[in-house]
Amino acid sequence: MQRSKIAPANFTPTMGAYSHGYTVDVGDARFVFVTGQIALDEKGELVSEDVGDQTRYVFDRISRILTEAGSSLDDVVKTQIFVTDMSYFSTISPIRNEYYAKSEPVSTLVGVNSLVHPGCKIEIEVIAVSSTPET
């Protein structure tokens, strides 16, 4: 088994002892674990107050991490979405469906009191599985 940290260039710095993602190669399968992503830019500033804008930004960040790992949103098998207000579902769901049109992963939506940074309304984490790259 081989494990590698994913650290995209020009990305929001981590706020502690964690990584944005890891790849774990097991046999011919590559698992990609992406930590919960929020709508902070590379300077650590909130990108928008709008939950739709935040959702798109977070999915784009996840896509970037997956690409760095040689994977994509099409390989996502599980996603967990945390929101600070369940009424955001009607905004988030159609956006989620666009990004997951091919993968249709198992999914959990959880309402929480708050997220790690003020103004963040959504946090998304994923697990993807693809083939191990040829060496």
C-alpha angles and dihedrals in degrees: 000000000000125000126193132180119236113219113165117205118253092017131140108281114246117256096224145339099336140091132233088236150336135214118214117191114205114175107309093339127092116203116199118199115194118193119228109292124207133189100270120128126223089279092054094252125137109256097210143344090228115099092213092054090046091050094052091046092051093048089049090052091050090049090052092051091047091049090051087055093049092255138099144207087270087069096054112121100171135027133179119198122193120195133181092218125030090211086075088074093091090056098039099044099065091046091048090050091054093054093043099041092125105029102043092190127195105269143196126196115197129185114221134182094237145339130234096270126046112254095023108128100176139036124184131191127181146187119210131186126201139148119290109257116255113259 
